[in-house]
Structures are given as structure tokens and as C-alpha cells.
Amino acid sequence: MSMVYEQSTRVVLVPHWLSAADRDALAVSIEAALTRADLPATTADRLVDVLTELHVARARDVVWPSSTARVRLVTGWDPDTLPVRLSAMELACTLSLPELTPPVRAALTGGRSL
């Protein structure tokens, strides 16, 4: 697992390897949550960042396909599995969503309950 340190914000981004189905379900859950009037603005901001990262993960794979391909080859993961890099705050906001489906929650937590 390769973590990325954002120098300007001092935030560590941890990759969560998600299938295309998990990424799609995550996007649907976040989009549903963003329509709620009771969603705090700070949570909404973090969730928008997660949606952006879902798009960036796909773009990263198009531009630099070999790094993710090597990981998928070694692990035996499906070709549609990509790393979605999230900060601890983005992950916490995502996991706080009641809209999040159990399979996506398990994919984000590695099966651990948080």
C-alpha cells in the first residue's frame, strides 16, 4: 500500500482499492447524501472531494496504467479495481453516511467495522 503525503496540507491520503461496482455505488451514495438538507456543510465539502477523487482515480489509471496493473497482477484483483486515495477526514465523512451500502462500507474498511 502506497500512501501519499500532501505537503501543502499535511494530509496523508490512503489508497482504498475499489472495484468499478464499489466506486459506482459509492458515488450514488454520496450523491444521495448531498441532496439532504440536514447534511453539515463541512461533511458535504469532504464528500465532494471524494467524488472528485473517484474521477481522478480513473484518470490516473489512464495516464499511468502500469502501476495499478502491477498491483492487480500481484493481488489477483479484477482489472477494474483502482486505488481511491482518501484522507482520514474524507473516509470518516463517507463512513458516517447512512446511505452507504454494506458492501461499499466493507470495501472501505477492509471488512473492519469502524
N, C-alpha and C positions, 0 to 999 in steps of 0.2 A: 504494500500500500504506500503510495506516494502522497505526502501532504504538501500543500503549497502555503507558504507564508507570505501574506500581503504586507510588504514593508511599510507602505503608507498608512495602513490602518491597524497594523499589528494583529491581524486576524489570521488564524490558521484555518485553511479550507481542507476538509477531509473528503476524499472521494467515496461515494456510495455507488456501488456497481449495480445499475438497474437495467432490467430488460426494457424493450420498447413498450411492452404492455404495462409495466410498472410506471414508466415515465408518462405514458398517456393517462393512466389512472391518477397519478399524482397531479398532473396538470388539470384534469377535470375537478378533482377535489379542491385544489387551490382556487380555481375559477369560481366554483360554487361558494366557497368561503368568502371570496372578495365581494360577493353580492349582498352579504349580511350587513345590516345596519349596525349591529352590535359589535362588529369586529374592531378592536382598537387600531388606531392609525399606525402605530409602530409595528404591530403584527402585520398589518396589510402591506406596509413598506417592505418588510422582510420577505413576505410571500411573493411579492412582485419580483424581488431579487431571485427567488428560487425559480420562478417562471423564466426569467432571463437566463439563468444557468442551464435550464433544460435545453434552451435553444443553443447556447454556447457549447454545450457538451456535444451536440450533433455537429456543429460547425468545426469544433476541434478535431473530431474524428474524420471529417472530410479533408482538413488541411494536413493533419498529422496522423494518418491511419495506422502506421506501423507500431506505435507504442501500445495502443489499445489492442491491436491484433495480437501482439506477443502475449499480453496478459490473458486474453481469451484463449489462445492456443495452449498455454500452460495450465490454465484452470479448467479448461473444457467447457467454458461458458458459451452460450449461443452467440452468433455473430452480431446480434442486435443489442448486446449488453454494452453499456457505456458508463464511464465514471461521471457522476454528477457531484461536483465539488460544493460542499455546503459548510458554512461556519456553524459553530455551536448554537448561535442565536437563531440562524435560519432553520436548523434542524429542530430546535425546541419549538419554534413557532409552528412549523409544519406538523410536528407530532401532537401539538395541542388541538389540532382540528378534529372535531367530531366527524367531519365529512371524510376523513382519511379511511380508506378501506383496510381491513386486516392484512391482506397480502402486501400492500404497499408499506404499511407500518412495520411488518416483519422484515421486508427488504431493507428498510432504512435503519432498523435496529439490529440487524443480523439475527433476528429471532429473539432478542432480549426484550423484555418489557421495560420501558423507561417511563 
